[in-house]
């Protein structure tokens, strides 16, 4: 029973992944410049998050050294 539940979850996740990929391809086809802008904003947000995290961790580490 447990293996069949895992198989069903795996199948549902595979379908969801393919639907997500299809959605992204359709959006890219319909509005390439808007998709590029959204992608750049997304990557920039990830970069600023990691930059902030590194700064906070370095402040924490400096505080431990005092």
Residue frames as a rotation matrix with the C-alpha (Angstrom) as fourth column:
UNK 1
0.565 0.825 0.000 0.00
0.825 -0.565 0.000 0.00
0.000 0.000 -1.000 0.00
UNK 2
0.459 -0.464 -0.757 2.80
0.169 -0.791 0.588 2.41
-0.872 -0.398 -0.285 0.86
UNK 3
-0.626 -0.746 0.227 4.59
0.339 0.002 0.941 1.77
-0.703 0.665 0.252 -2.43
UNK 4
-0.195 0.615 0.764 1.43
0.967 -0.009 0.254 2.39
0.163 0.788 -0.593 -4.44
UNK 5
0.776 0.434 -0.458 0.90
0.539 -0.833 0.124 5.70
-0.327 -0.343 -0.880 -2.62
UNK 6
-0.009 -0.871 -0.491 4.48
0.055 -0.490 0.870 6.69
-0.998 -0.019 0.052 -3.44
UNK 7
-0.670 -0.194 0.717 3.95
0.671 0.255 0.696 5.70
-0.318 0.947 -0.040 -7.06
UNK 8
0.336 0.872 0.355 0.80
0.931 -0.364 0.012 7.83
0.139 0.327 -0.935 -7.23
UNK 9
0.680 -0.163 -0.715 2.56
0.221 -0.884 0.412 10.81
-0.699 -0.438 -0.566 -5.65
UNK 10
-0.428 -0.904 0.016 5.42
0.207 -0.081 0.975 10.39
-0.880 0.420 0.222 -8.11
UNK 11
-0.428 0.349 0.834 3.00
0.904 0.166 0.394 10.25
-0.001 0.922 -0.387 -11.05
UNK 12
0.692 0.715 -0.102 1.10
0.719 -0.694 0.016 13.34
-0.059 -0.085 -0.995 -9.86
UNK 13
0.383 -0.617 -0.687 4.33
0.067 -0.724 0.687 15.27
-0.921 -0.309 -0.236 -9.36
UNK 14
-0.635 -0.601 0.486 5.51
0.498 0.162 0.852 14.28
-0.590 0.783 0.196 -12.84
UNK 15
0.038 0.746 0.665 2.23
0.977 -0.167 0.132 15.53
0.210 0.644 -0.735 -14.36
UNK 16
0.811 0.249 -0.529 2.49
0.434 -0.863 0.259 18.76
-0.392 -0.440 -0.808 -12.35
UNK 17
-0.118 -0.942 -0.313 6.06
0.178 -0.330 0.927 19.25
-0.977 0.054 0.207 -13.57
UNK 18
-0.636 -0.091 0.766 5.07
0.751 0.153 0.642 18.77
-0.176 0.984 -0.029 -17.21
UNK 19
0.467 0.853 0.232 2.16
0.870 -0.490 0.054 21.19
0.160 0.176 -0.971 -16.80
UNK 20
0.595 -0.334 -0.731 4.52
0.224 -0.805 0.550 23.77
-0.772 -0.491 -0.404 -15.28
UNK 21
-0.536 -0.834 0.131 6.97
0.317 -0.055 0.947 23.36
-0.783 0.549 0.294 -18.17
UNK 22
-0.311 0.508 0.803 4.14
0.941 0.045 0.336 23.65
0.135 0.860 -0.492 -20.70
UNK 23
0.734 0.597 -0.323 2.86
0.654 -0.749 0.104 26.79
-0.180 -0.288 -0.940 -18.97
UNK 24
0.202 -0.748 -0.632 6.33
0.105 -0.625 0.773 28.37
-0.974 -0.223 -0.047 -19.03
UNK 25
-0.696 -0.452 0.558 6.83
0.560 0.145 0.816 27.54
-0.450 0.880 0.152 -22.71
UNK 26
0.101 0.825 0.555 3.43
0.968 -0.212 0.138 29.01
0.231 0.523 -0.820 -23.62
UNK 27
0.771 0.157 -0.617 4.10
0.410 -0.864 0.293 32.17
-0.487 -0.478 -0.731 -21.60
UNK 28
-0.234 -0.938 -0.257 7.51
0.169 -0.299 0.939 32.54
-0.957 0.177 0.228 -23.23
UNK 29
-0.592 0.062 0.804 5.96
0.797 0.197 0.571 32.09
-0.122 0.979 -0.166 -26.67
UNK 30
0.410 0.882 0.232 3.20
0.893 -0.440 0.094 34.64
0.185 0.169 -0.968 -26.02
UNK 31
0.965 -0.062 0.254 5.30
-0.112 -0.976 0.185 37.37
0.236 -0.207 -0.949 -24.38
UNK 32
0.426 -0.868 -0.254 9.06
0.720 0.495 -0.485 36.91
0.547 0.024 0.837 -24.74
UNK 33
-0.330 -0.610 0.720 10.05
0.034 -0.770 -0.637 40.34
0.943 -0.186 0.275 -23.43
UNK 34
0.377 0.538 0.754 7.74
-0.769 -0.272 0.578 40.12
0.516 -0.798 0.312 -20.43
UNK 35
0.956 -0.072 -0.283 9.07
0.175 0.917 0.360 36.65
0.234 -0.393 0.889 -19.65
UNK 36
0.061 -0.997 0.056 12.64
0.629 -0.005 -0.777 37.92
0.775 0.082 0.627 -19.88
UNK 37
-0.207 -0.073 0.976 11.84
-0.468 -0.869 -0.164 40.81
0.859 -0.490 0.146 -17.54
UNK 38
0.753 0.554 0.355 10.18
-0.585 0.317 0.746 38.47
0.301 -0.770 0.563 -15.04
UNK 39
0.746 -0.542 -0.387 13.16
0.529 0.835 -0.150 36.10
0.404 -0.093 0.910 -15.20
UNK 40
-0.236 -0.859 0.455 15.65
0.308 -0.510 -0.803 38.92
0.922 -0.049 0.385 -14.63
UNK 41
0.068 0.339 0.938 13.61
-0.748 -0.605 0.273 40.21
0.660 -0.721 0.213 -11.68
UNK 42
0.946 0.314 -0.086 13.40
-0.202 0.775 0.599 36.70
0.255 -0.549 0.796 -10.20
UNK 43
0.394 -0.881 -0.263 17.14
0.722 0.474 -0.505 36.09
0.569 0.009 0.822 -10.51
UNK 44
-0.312 -0.478 0.821 17.85
-0.077 -0.848 -0.524 39.55
0.947 -0.227 0.228 -9.08
UNK 45
0.492 0.575 0.654 15.63
-0.723 -0.149 0.675 38.81
0.485 -0.804 0.342 -6.10
UNK 46
0.914 -0.226 -0.337 17.46
0.326 0.905 0.275 35.56
0.243 -0.361 0.900 -5.44
UNK 47
0.000 -0.982 0.191 20.79
0.619 -0.150 -0.771 37.36
0.786 0.118 0.607 -5.69
UNK 48
-0.178 -0.032 0.983 19.73
-0.490 -0.864 -0.117 40.08
0.853 -0.503 0.139 -3.26
UNK 49
0.858 0.491 0.152 18.44
-0.396 0.444 0.804 37.45
0.327 -0.750 0.575 -0.82
UNK 50
0.668 -0.658 -0.348 21.77
0.684 0.727 -0.062 35.61
0.293 -0.197 0.936 -0.80
UNK 51
-0.226 -0.732 0.643 23.68
0.290 -0.680 -0.673 38.89
0.930 0.034 0.366 -0.56
UNK 52
0.219 0.405 0.888 21.63
-0.716 -0.552 0.428 39.87
0.663 -0.729 0.169 2.47
UNK 53
0.976 0.157 -0.153 22.06
-0.034 0.800 0.599 36.42
0.216 -0.580 0.786 4.01
UNK 54
0.255 -0.957 -0.140 25.85
0.760 0.287 -0.583 36.55
0.598 0.042 0.800 3.60
UNK 55
-0.278 -0.331 0.902 25.96
-0.168 -0.908 -0.385 40.04
0.946 -0.259 0.197 5.13
UNK 56
0.578 0.571 0.582 23.86
-0.685 -0.047 0.727 38.94
0.442 -0.819 0.365 8.12
UNK 57
0.904 -0.271 -0.331 25.99
0.359 0.902 0.240 35.82
0.234 -0.335 0.913 8.64
UNK 58
-0.063 -0.979 0.196 29.21
0.598 -0.194 -0.777 37.84
0.799 0.068 0.598 8.48
UNK 59
-0.070 0.115 0.991 27.82
-0.582 -0.811 0.053 40.31
0.810 -0.573 0.123 11.04
UNK 60
0.895 0.431 0.114 26.89
-0.363 0.558 0.747 37.36
0.258 -0.710 0.656 13.26
UNK 61
0.598 -0.740 -0.307 30.37
0.677 0.672 -0.301 35.86
0.429 -0.028 0.903 12.92
UNK 62
-0.280 -0.684 0.674 31.99
0.140 -0.724 -0.676 39.21
0.950 -0.095 0.299 13.74
UNK 63
0.321 0.506 0.800 29.76
-0.731 -0.405 0.550 39.46
0.602 -0.761 0.240 16.81
UNK 64
0.956 -0.002 -0.292 30.97
0.147 0.868 0.475 36.07
0.253 -0.497 0.830 18.01
UNK 65
0.179 -0.984 -0.013 34.59
0.706 0.138 -0.694 37.21
0.685 0.115 0.720 17.78
UNK 66
0.033 -0.159 0.987 34.12
-0.334 -0.932 -0.139 40.16
0.942 -0.325 -0.084 20.15
